[in-house]
């Protein structure tokens, strides 16, 4: 069971939580920089373009965070 190293597992969990926190904070900043509220526009107004933009933003930030953590 060499691959189940407790130190590596703890590092993975910590980096995952750190990445999620950074992603949530960056999405909050993105929400504040855009006019109106994203939730209202996407859920009530059915703005598909804004939903795609938000998803693309989340994917881009997730890729950047994973590259920064992975090295």
Buried (B, 14 or more C-beta within 10 A) or exposed (E): EEEEEEEEEEEEEEBEEEBEEBBEEBBEEBBEEBEEEBEEBBEEEEBEEBBEBBEEBBEEBBEBBEEEBEE
